[in-house]
């Protein structure tokens, strides 16, 4: 589902729509990384991490997500601000 949203032109809007239709969706590392692979910068990643504040992010997620985001420095800054102990 997240992969489909990440392929849409307005992937943040697609992500919001899909999650509104499936409110019981369980977030995974793969979902976060897939959401990060987009042309809209970090908005989908921010949206997912703010929607699921209990998600346990790992170094693997940070590295995989940051390399897929066009603004990787901005993504790393955002992730570091959200997870200062990482």
Secondary structure, 3 states (H helix, E strand, C coil): CHHHHHHCCCHHHHHHHHHHHCCCCCCCHHHHHHHHCCCCCCHHHHHHHHHCCCCCCCHHHHHHHHHHCCCHHHHHHHHHHHCCCC
